[in-house]
Amino acid sequence: MYNCRVPQFQLEQPATTTNHYNWTIGGLGSAYAYSDKGIYDTLGSMVSPHSLYLKQLRERLGGAAVENIGYPLFTMASSPASQILAPGTNAAFAVTIGDPTLLGASVALGVSGLPANLNASFNTNAVVGAGGATLTGSASGPVTPGNYTLNVTGVNAGLTHTSPVSLFVLGMPSLNPRVTSQAGTFAFSFSGPNGQGYHVLCSTNLSWPWTSWTVLTSGVFGVGNSYFTNAVPTNSRMFYRVRSP
């Protein structure tokens, strides 16, 4: 018997037999006190692998053979489902590996679907049994703004599971050369990736952090230029900033 869970084991080893042994390896339950009891190995706890049959099946025929008879070899999930990557920042996803069959599979991690100049790395390249890893994405150069689907993969014994995530890469807004100031008004035009949100902020102190600046207006970039006019007269020197998102 192997990793059985019963109220009581009744395992005999008859003295009349030759070269024949009865074993219990792992298991939970009490042992009946036969005078010619069999051999108990690690009684009182479960041993690894949890299922000797599934372990041998995986070794002989691969991970797909285990799942073909209804046992998930491992599970994987990624969170959050989507992240935003702004210029100069990183985006991180938590990858969780489950071990429902308790086989202690070593799951190799990978990711595909990366656009040019976008790097992604794991804090560990493999998870053994149940555990987790962090996937971090960052830009090594200009990345075309847009929404990208990254396929996070886990592989063990020839079996691949995929957990897709979405990464929305933001572009850097640009201020156009045409700036006008007359009759108590200040106007300028700017542009950015179509569909990406923006904020126009102002401050009387250029050194203040942007969180201390006043938001004058918000909008979404379209095709072509966006325009801003500040018609509020002021006697103070004013600085303007376009922030996205």
C-alpha positions as CSV (number, residue, x, y, z in Angstrom):
1,M,0.0,0.0,0.0
2,Y,1.2,3.5,-0.8
3,N,0.0,6.8,0.9
4,C,-3.3,5.3,2.0
5,R,-5.6,6.9,4.5
6,V,-7.7,4.4,6.5
7,P,-8.9,4.0,10.1
8,Q,-6.7,0.9,10.6
9,F,-4.0,-0.9,8.6
10,Q,-4.2,-4.7,8.8
11,L,-0.9,-5.8,7.2
12,E,0.4,-9.3,7.8
13,Q,3.6,-11.0,6.9
14,P,2.9,-14.8,7.2
15,A,5.9,-16.7,8.5
16,T,5.2,-19.5,6.1
17,T,6.1,-17.4,3.1
18,T,9.6,-17.1,1.5
19,N,11.0,-14.1,-0.3
20,H,7.6,-12.4,-0.1
21,Y,7.0,-9.1,1.7
22,N,4.0,-6.9,2.4
23,W,4.7,-3.2,2.7
24,T,2.9,0.0,3.6
25,I,4.8,3.1,2.5
26,G,3.4,6.3,3.9
27,G,-0.2,6.6,5.1
28,L,-2.4,7.8,7.9
29,G,-4.2,5.4,10.3
30,S,-3.4,3.0,13.1
31,A,-1.7,-0.4,12.7
32,Y,-3.3,-3.6,13.9
33,A,-0.9,-5.4,16.2
34,Y,-0.4,-8.7,14.4
35,S,2.3,-11.1,15.7
36,D,3.5,-11.4,12.1
37,K,2.9,-7.9,10.9
38,G,4.1,-6.6,7.6
39,I,6.6,-3.8,7.0
40,Y,5.5,-0.2,7.7
41,D,7.6,2.6,6.2
42,T,6.8,6.2,7.3
43,L,3.4,5.4,8.8
44,G,1.7,8.5,10.1
45,S,2.5,10.8,7.3
46,M,2.3,11.0,3.5
47,V,5.4,10.6,1.5
48,S,6.5,12.3,-1.7
49,P,5.4,11.9,-4.5
50,H,1.8,11.9,-3.3
51,S,0.8,9.5,-6.0
52,L,3.3,7.0,-7.2
53,Y,1.1,6.1,-10.1
54,L,0.9,9.7,-11.4
55,K,4.6,10.1,-10.9
56,Q,5.4,7.1,-13.0
57,L,2.9,8.1,-15.6
58,R,4.5,11.5,-16.0
59,E,8.0,10.0,-16.2
60,R,6.9,7.5,-18.9
61,L,4.5,9.4,-21.1
62,G,4.9,13.1,-20.1
63,G,2.7,15.7,-18.4
64,A,-0.1,15.6,-21.0
65,A,-0.7,11.9,-20.1
66,V,-1.4,12.9,-16.5
67,E,-3.9,15.6,-17.5
68,N,-5.6,13.4,-20.1
69,I,-6.9,11.2,-17.2
70,G,-8.3,14.2,-15.3
71,Y,-5.4,15.3,-13.0
72,P,-4.0,18.8,-13.5
73,L,-0.2,18.5,-13.4
74,F,0.0,22.2,-12.4
75,T,-2.0,25.4,-12.5
76,M,-0.9,28.9,-13.2
77,A,-2.5,32.4,-12.9
78,S,-1.3,35.9,-13.4
79,S,-2.4,39.1,-11.7
80,P,-3.4,41.8,-12.3
81,A,-4.9,41.0,-15.7
82,S,-3.6,44.3,-17.1
83,Q,-1.0,46.9,-16.3
84,I,0.0,50.3,-17.7
85,L,3.6,51.0,-18.6
86,A,4.4,54.7,-18.6
87,P,7.7,56.1,-20.0
88,G,10.5,55.6,-17.4
89,T,8.5,53.2,-15.2
90,N,8.2,49.4,-14.7
91,A,5.1,47.2,-14.7
92,A,4.9,44.0,-12.6
93,F,2.7,40.9,-12.6
94,A,2.4,38.2,-9.9
95,V,2.5,34.7,-11.4
96,T,1.1,32.0,-9.1
97,I,1.8,28.2,-9.7
98,G,-0.4,25.6,-8.1
99,D,0.5,22.0,-7.4
100,P,-2.9,20.1,-7.2
101,T,-1.4,16.7,-7.7
102,L,1.4,17.3,-5.1
103,L,4.0,16.0,-7.5
104,G,6.4,18.9,-6.8
105,A,6.8,19.7,-10.5
106,S,9.5,22.1,-11.5
107,V,7.7,24.6,-13.7
108,A,10.0,26.6,-16.1
109,L,8.6,30.1,-16.7
110,G,8.7,32.2,-19.9
111,V,7.0,35.0,-21.6
112,S,6.3,35.8,-25.3
113,G,4.6,38.6,-27.3
114,L,7.1,41.4,-26.3
115,P,7.3,44.3,-28.7
116,A,10.7,45.7,-29.7
117,N,12.6,47.4,-26.9
118,L,10.4,45.9,-24.2
119,N,12.3,43.6,-21.8
120,A,10.6,41.3,-19.3
121,S,12.2,39.1,-16.6
122,F,11.2,36.9,-13.7
123,N,12.7,37.1,-10.2
124,T,13.0,33.3,-10.5
125,N,13.0,31.2,-13.7
126,A,11.4,28.1,-12.2
127,V,8.9,27.3,-9.4
128,V,9.0,23.9,-7.7
129,G,5.7,22.7,-6.4
130,A,3.3,25.4,-5.3
131,G,4.7,28.9,-5.3
132,G,5.0,32.2,-7.1
133,A,7.2,34.5,-9.1
134,T,7.2,38.2,-10.2
135,L,7.3,39.2,-13.9
136,T,8.7,42.8,-14.4
137,G,8.5,44.6,-17.7
138,S,10.5,47.7,-18.6
139,A,11.6,49.6,-21.8
140,S,15.2,49.6,-22.9
141,G,14.4,52.1,-25.7
142,P,11.4,53.6,-27.5
143,V,8.4,51.3,-27.6
144,T,5.5,51.9,-30.0
145,P,2.5,52.9,-27.8
146,G,-0.4,50.5,-27.7
147,N,-2.0,47.5,-26.0
148,Y,0.1,44.3,-26.0
149,T,-0.9,40.8,-25.0
150,L,2.0,39.0,-23.2
151,N,1.7,35.2,-23.0
152,V,3.2,34.0,-19.7
153,T,4.0,30.3,-20.0
154,G,4.9,27.5,-17.6
155,V,6.4,24.2,-18.8
156,N,6.9,20.8,-17.1
157,A,7.4,17.4,-18.6
158,G,6.6,18.6,-22.1
159,L,3.3,20.2,-21.0
160,T,2.8,24.0,-21.4
161,H,0.2,26.2,-19.7
162,T,-0.4,29.8,-20.6
163,S,-1.7,32.7,-18.6
164,P,-2.1,35.9,-20.8
165,V,-1.8,39.4,-19.4
166,S,-2.4,42.8,-21.1
167,L,0.2,45.6,-21.0
168,F,-0.8,49.0,-22.2
169,V,2.3,51.0,-23.2
170,L,1.9,54.8,-23.0
171,G,3.7,57.2,-25.3
172,M,5.4,60.5,-24.4
173,P,3.3,63.6,-25.3
174,S,5.1,66.2,-27.3
175,L,4.7,70.0,-27.2
176,N,4.4,71.6,-30.6
177,P,6.5,74.8,-31.3
178,R,3.5,77.0,-31.8
179,V,2.9,78.8,-28.4
180,T,1.1,82.2,-28.2
181,S,0.5,84.6,-25.4
182,Q,-1.5,87.8,-25.8
183,A,-4.2,89.9,-24.2
184,G,-4.1,87.9,-20.9
185,T,-4.3,84.5,-22.5
186,F,-1.8,81.8,-23.1
187,A,-2.3,79.0,-25.7
188,F,-0.3,76.1,-27.1
189,S,-0.9,72.9,-29.0
190,F,0.4,69.4,-28.2
191,S,0.0,65.8,-29.4
192,G,0.3,62.3,-28.2
193,P,-0.7,58.7,-29.0
194,N,-4.3,58.4,-30.3
195,G,-6.7,57.3,-27.5
196,Q,-4.3,58.0,-24.6
197,G,-5.4,60.3,-21.9
198,Y,-3.6,63.5,-20.9
199,H,-3.7,66.3,-18.2
200,V,-2.6,69.9,-18.6
201,L,-1.2,71.3,-15.3
202,C,0.1,74.6,-14.2
203,S,2.2,75.9,-11.3
204,T,4.0,79.1,-10.2
205,N,7.0,77.1,-9.1
206,L,8.8,74.9,-11.6
207,S,10.6,72.9,-8.9
208,W,7.4,71.6,-7.2
209,P,6.6,67.9,-7.7
210,W,3.8,67.4,-10.3
211,T,1.5,66.2,-7.5
212,S,1.4,69.8,-6.3
213,W,0.6,71.3,-9.7
214,T,-3.0,72.4,-10.5
215,V,-4.9,70.3,-13.1
216,L,-6.4,72.8,-15.6
217,T,-8.0,70.3,-18.0
218,S,-8.0,66.6,-19.0
219,G,-8.8,64.9,-22.2
220,V,-7.9,62.1,-24.7
221,F,-5.5,62.5,-27.6
222,G,-7.0,62.2,-31.0
223,V,-5.6,62.3,-34.5
224,G,-3.6,65.5,-34.9
225,N,-3.0,68.2,-32.4
226,S,-4.8,69.0,-29.1
227,Y,-5.1,72.6,-28.1
228,F,-5.2,74.4,-24.8
229,T,-5.9,78.1,-24.0
230,N,-5.7,79.6,-20.5
231,A,-7.9,82.7,-20.6
232,V,-7.6,83.5,-16.9
233,P,-5.5,86.7,-16.4
234,T,-2.7,86.4,-13.9
235,N,0.1,88.7,-12.7
236,S,2.2,85.7,-11.7
237,R,4.7,83.8,-13.8
238,M,3.1,80.5,-14.7
239,F,4.6,77.2,-15.8
240,Y,2.6,74.6,-17.8
241,R,3.1,70.9,-18.1
242,V,1.3,68.2,-20.2
243,R,1.2,64.9,-18.4
244,S,0.1,61.5,-19.8
245,P,-1.6,59.6,-18.3
